[in-house]
Amino acid sequence: MEIQLPHQIQSQQLEENRSMFTISPCYPGYGTTLGNALRRVLLSSLPGAAITAVRIKGVDHEFSTIEHVKEDVVDILLNLKKVRLKVYSDEAVQITLTVNGKKKVSAKDFGKNSDVEVISTDCHIATLTDAAAKMEITAIVQKGRGYIPVEARENEKLDVGFMALDAVYTPVRNVNFKMEHVRVEQMTNYDKLLLDVTTDGTLSPEDAVKQASSILVDHFALIGNSFSEVSEA
């Protein structure tokens, strides 16, 4: 008796950058198996880009303050970690932000760069509170996968004045799944997998699930192809 594969795969957009995927009917128990595998890969293994280091003119360390700027440097660094980008180069790329005067600074204030596209343009960075205020930021942007804290990059060499940031590369913000039972002929214990995926806007939920599935297929194919013959019971 063959294990029946799901033949109904649907996608429903719930809101911007969030979709619900319905995969049904799954052989009993396989809904949880697929859901767990996809969730783990979606959260840990998809490529993305992040700001990995920052230099702020006039700032020596992260516990400094900047004249005429409401936020302290720690808060500014936390805000910069939230900026979502697409990078079209395999090498590290520098982008710069230079602003003057009283204003709210956001990611859209970064200068144009042919290798970098800022997606979260409304992401708040800092508030300049006086007409005499000035801010100049140079950020290093890199490609990567998952999440890599500063501690894991201790051997990384940075130019003088740069402060390293925890690198949040993953384009997937949240993944949840739940199971429902569905009927297949006389069987009532088949699974319906409901997979809820939210991304950061640099990648659609559909492309995220496609990439995660491809990663899993590659691994299973490698395992399966390692054996010249598989005996069937």
Helices and strands as residue ranges (DSSP letters): E 8-15, E 18-26, H 30-44, E 47-56, H 73-81, E 85-87, E 93-100, E 103-106, G 107-109, E 116-118, E 124-128, E 134-145, E 147-148, G 150-153, E 163-164, E 167-168, E 172-184, E 187-199, H 205-224
